Amino acid sequence: MSTVFGLFDKYVGPAMRRALAVELYNRGFKIGEIAEILGVSRSLVSRYLNGSRGSRAGDIPEDVFNSVKSIADEIEGTSIGPYDVEYRLWQETLKLASEKKFCRLHARVNKRIKPELCQVCVRLFLPSATKV
C-alpha cells in the first residue's frame, strides 16, 4: 500500500513546489531567484516551469494553487529563506491533507485506497498539529 508519505514525496511535494515556482515566475521572479527561494537548482526550476517536473499529479486540487498564492504573497512581502518556504509549503500540504484534499489522487495512485473510509490524513494532520 502506498503511504500518504510516499504520495507526498512523489506527487504532492513536487506539485506544490512547481505551482509556487510558476506563481513566482508569473510575478516576475527570475529563475535564479526562484531557485534560491526554493533551495533547489536552476535546472530543477526550469523543469518545474516547462512542466517536466511536478506535473505528474492530475488530481491536485485547486486549493493547492490558492495556498501557493498566499505563500508567494509572503515571499513578495518579506525576505523569507528556503527553510521558511519549505516549512510553509509543508504546513499548507498538511492542512490540505487534513481536509482530505488529496484523497482522489491517492486513490488513483493506489487502487486499494477507499477515500470514503480512510481517515489517516484527518487523524494525522489535524490543523492543530500543523501549528508550531
Backbone as a ProteinNet text record, in pm:
[ID]
protein_1_A
[PRIMARY]
MSTVFGLFDKYVGPAMRRALAVELYNRGFKIGEIAEILGVSRSLVSRYLNGSRGSRAGDIPEDVFNSVKSIADEIEGTSIGPYDVEYRLWQETLKLASEKKFCRLHARVNKRIKPELCQVCVRLFLPSATKV
[TERTIARY]
84.9	0	89.1	64	136.8	92.7	188	152.6	128.9	68.2	48.3	183.1	284	415.3	478.6	459	506.1	433.4	303.8	223.9	275.2	300.9	350.7	486.8	574.4	710.5	713	633	638.2	551.7	438.1	343.1	314.9	275.2	224.4	335	446.6	556.8	606.5	640.8	683.7	576.1	449.4	342	329.7	345.3	340.4	457.2	578.1	694.7	680.7	631	610.2	510.7	398.6	296.7	354.1	437.7	499.3	599.6	679.3	775.5	703.8	596.2	519.3	459.4	404.3	344.2	449.3	565	670.6	720.4	734.7	779.3	677.8	550.4	445.5	443.4	498.5	507.1	635.7	717.1	835.7	966.9	963.2	1087.9	1167.7	1298.5	1386.3	1414.8	1456.1	1481	1580.8	1687.8	1788	1730.2	1645.1	1580.6	1488.4	1413.8	1321.9	1400.8	1510.6	1595	1645.2	1688.1	1737.1	1624	1509	1393.4	1351.7	1349.4	1306.8	1418.7	1542.5	1655.6	1684.2	1662.3	1685.4	1773	1808.7	1892.1	1809.9	1880.2	1815.4	1756.8	1826	1779.9	1644.6	1629.8	1502.5	1391.3	1421.1	1321.1	1279.1	1374.8	1341.7	1249.7	1276.9	1190.1	1051.4	1043.9	912.4	836.7	906.5	840.6	797.7	876.6	836.7	744.8	712.3	615.7	671.1	804.1	860.2	884.5	861.8	875.4	761.8	703.8	599.8	461.4	443.5	311.2	249.2	302.8	251	116.9	87.6	-36	-151.8	-238.8	-350.4	-465.3	-467	-578.8	-538.2	-447.4	-409.2	-522.7	-578.5	-695.2	-660.7	-759.8	-744.8	-695.9	-728.7	-685.9	-533.8	-461.6	-315.5	-271.3	-333.7	-293	-326.9	-436.2	-469.5	-368.5	-328.4	-228.1	-95.3	-58.4	68.3	67.3	-46.8	-55.6	-32.9	-83.8	-61.4	85.6	152.2	296	373.3	335.4	401.2	382.3	264.6	241.3	339.5	359.6	453.9	595.7	632.7	767.8	787.5	687.1	696.3	703.8	632.9	625	743	817.7	931.1	1045.2	1150.2	1265.5	1275.7	1189.3	1195.6	1286.1	1358.3	1455.5	1397.1	1479.9	1434.5	1374	1428	1372.4	1231.2	1211.2	1077.6	979.6	1026.3	940.3	904.2	1003.5	977.1	877.1	895.6	802.3	660.4	648.3	515.6	451.3	532.7	479	424.8	501.5	456.6	340.3	341.7	230.2	99.8	104.6	-14.4	-51.2	49.1	23.7	-48.3	-0.6	-61.8	-202.3	-221.2	-355.4	-451.8	-409.4	-494.9	-519.4	-417.8	-432.5	-535.4	-531.1	-626.3	-769.5	-784.4	-916.6	-953.4	-871.6	-894.2	-887.7	-804.3	-795.4	-715.4	-636.8	-554	-605.9	-723.7	-778.3	-800.3	-853.8	-876.3	-744.9	-643.8	-511.9	-459.3	-469.3	-419.1	-491	-621.6	-698.9	-661.4	-626.2	-584.6	-449.8	-359.8	-226.3	-230.6	-317.3	-327.8	-474.5	-508.8	-648.8	-706.5	-623	-672.4	-721.8	-693	-736.4	-884.5	-959	-1102.2	-1121.9	-1122.4	-1129.6	-1246.8	-1358.5	-1475.9	-1455.5	-1361.7	-1334.9	-1210	-1117.7	-987	-994.2	-937.3	-928.2	-783.9	-687.8	-548.2	-501.1	-518	-469.5	-544.1	-673.2	-752.2	-698.9	-671.1	-624.1	-478.6	-395.7	-253.8	-227.7	-299.2	-264.3	-373.9	-434.9	-533.6	-472	-551.2	-493.7	-414.8	-457.7	-383.8	-245.1	-228.5	-97.6	0.6	-48.7	40.4	91.6	47.2	92.2	214.4	309.7	431.8	451.6
-118.2	0	124.1	214.6	341.5	429.1	469.4	551.1	696.4	772.4	914.2	984.1	936.8	999.9	975.4	854.7	826	911.5	928.7	1014.1	1157.5	1208	1345.5	1360.3	1261.6	1269.5	1263.1	1175.7	1153.2	1249.5	1290.2	1369.7	1508.2	1512.3	1636.5	1739.8	1700	1794.3	1858.8	1777.2	1836.8	1924.9	1885	1967	2100.6	2098.5	2223.8	2315.1	2258.8	2339.9	2392.7	2307.3	2352	2467.1	2452.4	2558	2688.4	2679.2	2800.1	2859.7	2774.6	2824.8	2897.5	2840.3	2903.2	3035.4	3035.7	3157.8	3268.2	3234.6	3335.4	3384.3	3292.6	3330	3425.2	3395	3481.4	3618.9	3627.5	3755.3	3830.3	3775.6	3846.2	3803.2	3700.3	3649.7	3577.6	3587.4	3519.9	3377.7	3291.7	3151	3137.1	3214.3	3208.3	3248.9	3349	3392.6	3283.9	3222.5	3116.4	2997.9	2963.4	2853.3	2881.6	3003.6	3040.5	3035.4	3084.2	3085.2	2942.8	2854.6	2716.6	2628.2	2675.6	2595.6	2477.9	2499.7	2394.8	2452.4	2368.7	2414	2492.2	2572.4	2644.9	2546.3	2435	2332.3	2275.7	2250.3	2198	2301.3	2427.2	2532.5	2534.4	2523	2519.3	2402	2286.8	2170.6	2191.3	2258.7	2292.9	2382	2480.3	2578.4	2518.7	2424.8	2366.4	2245.5	2210.5	2105.6	1964.7	1950.2	1815.8	1762.1	1843.5	1800.1	1861.1	1779.9	1829.6	1836.4	1775.9	1784.2	1646.4	1544.1	1408.3	1388.1	1469.5	1450.6	1521.6	1445.5	1505.1	1550.3	1503.1	1534.8	1628.7	1719.7	1818.3	1920.2	1938.2	2026.8	2174.2	2249.8	2394.8	2463.6	2408	2465.9	2480.8	2390.5	2397.6	2531.4	2570.5	2693.7	2816.2	2810	2919.6	2927.3	2812.7	2808.8	2864.7	2826.2	2870.7	3022.2	3075.9	3221.1	3294.6	3241.2	3307.7	3300.1	3189.4	3178.8	3277	3288.1	3383.6	3526.7	3556.9	3689.6	3715	3614.8	3628.2	3650.5	3577.8	3591.3	3731.3	3782.5	3917.6	4022.4	3998.5	4097.9	4098.8	3989.4	3979.6	3906.7	3890.5	3816.2	3685.9	3588.6	3461.9	3365.9	3285.4	3194.6	3059.4	2974.3	2843	2755.5	2763.3	2681.5	2727.5	2858.4	2911.4	2875.9	2880.2	2844.3	2696.1	2612.6	2468.6	2442.3	2510.7	2498.5	2536.7	2650.1	2696.8	2600.4	2546.5	2450.6	2326.6	2275	2156.4	2188.9	2305.9	2346.7	2346.3	2405.1	2407.9	2267.2	2186.6	2049.1	1969.6	1979.3	1903.4	1953.7	2083.6	2140.2	2085.5	2088	2036.2	1886.2	1813.8	1669.6	1642.7	1723.4	1704	1731.1	1804	1832.4	1732.9	1627.2	1520	1567.8	1665.6	1722.9	1635.4	1540.1	1457.6	1314.2	1288.6	1152.5	1097	1177.4	1129.8	1090.9	1174	1143.3	1013.9	999.3	879.4	755.3	763.5	650.8	619.6	720.9	697.9	627	665.3	606.3	465.5	445.4	317.3	275	178.9	135.4	76.1	41	-16.5	90.5	216.3	325.1	352.6	360.2	393.3	524.9	638	769.2	784.7	721	735.4	666.4	572.8	501.2	550.2	605.7	642.5	772.9	769.6	888.6	914.7	852.4	861.6	1006.8	1079.3	1218.3	1308.1	1285.5	1366.3	1347.8	1223.4	1194.8	1236.2	1219.7	1254.8	1404.6	1472.6	1610.9	1710.3	1691.8	1789	1927.7	2031.9	2166.8	2204.8	2159	2193.1	2130.4	2019.3	1953.4	2023.3	2111.1	2177	2310.5	2350.8	2479.1	2457.7	2545.9	2538.5	2669.4
0	0	0	-88.6	-93.6	23.5	105.3	221.2	179.8	270.4	242.2	227.7	300.4	291.2	154.7	100.6	-34.7	-137.1	-117.5	-206	-203.1	-82.9	-69.1	-135.2	-113.2	-165.8	-318.3	-375	-519.8	-600.4	-544.7	-622.3	-563.8	-438.5	-381.5	-360.3	-298.7	-275.5	-404.3	-505.5	-633.1	-697.7	-685.9	-744.3	-671.9	-539.7	-462.5	-502.2	-510.2	-548.2	-690.4	-779.9	-918.3	-922.5	-851.4	-850.8	-796.5	-692.3	-636.9	-735	-799.7	-898.6	-1012.2	-1061.6	-1169.9	-1122.3	-1003.3	-948.4	-935.3	-882.3	-866.5	-1002.4	-1096.3	-1231.1	-1295.2	-1278.4	-1333.4	-1267.8	-1148.8	-1078.5	-1109.7	-1199.6	-1244.1	-1180.7	-1097.2	-1039	-1147.1	-1138.9	-1233.5	-1184.5	-1277	-1244.8	-1130.3	-1133	-1026.4	-891	-891.1	-766.5	-711.7	-801.9	-760.5	-704.7	-770.6	-722.8	-581.5	-558	-425.2	-321.5	-357.4	-265.9	-230.2	-330	-306.9	-253	-264.1	-218.5	-310.2	-440.7	-540.9	-652.5	-747.5	-859	-961.8	-1041	-1150.8	-1251.7	-1271.1	-1363.8	-1320	-1190.4	-1140.7	-1157.6	-1132.7	-1153.8	-1300.6	-1390.9	-1534.1	-1565.8	-1505.3	-1528.7	-1468.9	-1354.2	-1298.9	-1397.6	-1450.5	-1537.8	-1671.5	-1724.4	-1853.5	-1837.4	-1712	-1687.3	-1687.2	-1699.2	-1699.7	-1558.7	-1458.5	-1318.5	-1236.7	-1151	-1061.2	-1121.6	-1238.1	-1301.3	-1322.2	-1256.4	-1273.3	-1205.5	-1109.4	-1032.1	-1101.3	-1160.2	-1232	-1143.6	-1019.6	-931.2	-818.4	-845.8	-745.2	-737.4	-618.3	-606.1	-623.3	-663.1	-683	-556.1	-440	-312.5	-305.2	-372.6	-374.6	-432.7	-540.4	-607.4	-523.2	-450.5	-358.8	-245	-191.7	-85	-133.6	-254	-311.3	-333.4	-373.8	-392.6	-261.5	-151.7	-23	17.1	-14.4	14	-73.5	-200.1	-290.3	-240.7	-187.2	-128	-13.9	70.5	181.5	131.5	26.6	-29.7	-85.2	-154.9	-209.8	-99.8	9.3	116.1	209.9	214.6	306.2	238.9	313.2	262.1	340.3	307.2	378.3	303.1	377	317.5	281.1	222.4	175.8	286.2	408.3	516.3	552.1	553	581.3	470.1	346.4	232.8	241.4	269.9	283.1	395.8	507	619.6	576.9	507.8	465.8	365.2	272.9	176.4	248.2	344	417	509.8	567.8	653.8	572.8	454.8	369.1	320.6	287.8	243.2	351.2	474.5	583.7	614.9	604.2	624.8	519.6	394.1	286.5	303.6	347	369.5	479	585.4	695.5	650.6	540.7	483.2	373.1	358.3	260.7	115.5	88.4	-45.9	-143.5	-92.2	-179.8	-192.8	-141.7	-141.4	-282.4	-370.5	-508.7	-574.4	-555.2	-611.1	-550.8	-420.6	-354.4	-406.3	-424.9	-476.7	-621.7	-697.9	-836.6	-841.6	-752	-747.5	-687.2	-589.6	-520.6	-519.1	-600.9	-617.3	-489.1	-393.4	-267.8	-170.2	-197.5	-109.7	-134.3	-28.2	-34.5	41.4	-31.4	34.5	131	99.4	185.9	320.9	329.1	454	526.4	451.8	507.3	588	704.6	790.2	833.6	766.6	809	811.6	703.7	698.3	796.4	807.5	900.7	1042.1	1077.6	1213.1	1234.2	1132	1146	1140.7	1053.1	1021.8	1058.9	1172.3	1218.2	1217	1186.3	1181.3	1306.6	1422.5	1544.8	1545.4	1472	1467.8	1374.4	1285.9	1189.9	1241.9	1358.1	1414.2	1500.9	1484.6	1566.7	1637.1
[MASK]
++++++++++++++++++++++++++++++++++++++++++++++++++++++++++++++++++++++++++++++++++++++++++++++++++++++++++++++++++++++++++++++++++++

